[in-house]
Each structure stands twice: as structure tokens, then as C-alpha cells.
Amino acid sequence: MVRIFFEPLCINTKFIIQLTRLSEFAFFRFMSLSVLNLEEQQHKDEIVSLTEQVLDAKGIECDSKISKLSEEQLSEILEQVRKLRKKKKIEKDSERQKEELDISVQ
């Protein structure tokens, strides 16, 4: 008789999966409260990634903490996500303009 044990390949993989679930859980809380605009809903992966960064900065590490956050606290988190998103978009646009200027100068 052969016994097969399924063990995680790496603790880090499990941790990454937990973080993804955590930020996705926050995303679904945003959705259930109807606080995301259409563009944010359509860019789920980006919002989840930025939410993960904000949650990490706030030291929020588990689903139970997210489920207990008030609507006001979730709104604050979403506001920080929006600020990060806007900052990254400005940086990306600035980089694109710089590249265009470099091309036109040559």
C-alpha cells in the first residue's frame, strides 16, 4: 500500500496565497459596499495588488481583521489605494512623456 502525503512545497507559497486571498477578500468587501467605480471594478488585479500593499503597510494580516473593519476604515483603505494608483499612473505617464521627448530629440 502506498501512502501519499500532500504537503506544501514551500511556506512562502502558502504565505503568498494567503496574502492574495486577504487582498481579494478586501476587494470583495469593497464590491459589497458598492464603493468601487466601474474602472476600479474592471481592473481587479491592480486594485487587489495595491490593496495588498496598503494592508501590509497597515499591518493587517488576516481575514478576521478585514471582516471586522468598519465601512469608514475600508473607505480609508480604498482612499489610500486610489492615491497609490494615481501616483503610479502619474509616474507611468511621466515616464512615457520622457521617452517621447527622447525619441523626438534624436
Secondary structure as the mmCIF struct_conf table of DSSP 4:
data_model
#
loop_
_struct_conf.conf_type_id
_struct_conf.id
_struct_conf.beg_label_comp_id
_struct_conf.beg_label_asym_id
_struct_conf.beg_label_seq_id
_struct_conf.end_label_comp_id
_struct_conf.end_label_asym_id
_struct_conf.end_label_seq_id
BEND BEND1 LEU A 9 LEU A 9
HELX_RH_AL_P HELX_RH_AL_P1 ILE A 11 SER A 32
TURN_TY1_P TURN_TY1_P1 LEU A 33 SER A 34
BEND BEND2 LEU A 36 LEU A 36
HELX_RH_AL_P HELX_RH_AL_P2 LEU A 38 GLN A 42
TURN_TY1_P TURN_TY1_P2 HIS A 43 HIS A 43
HELX_RH_AL_P HELX_RH_AL_P3 LYS A 44 LYS A 58
TURN_TY1_P TURN_TY1_P3 GLY A 59 GLY A 59
BEND BEND3 CYS A 62 CYS A 62
HELX_RH_AL_P HELX_RH_AL_P4 ASP A 63 LYS A 68
HELX_RH_AL_P HELX_RH_AL_P5 GLU A 71 VAL A 105
#
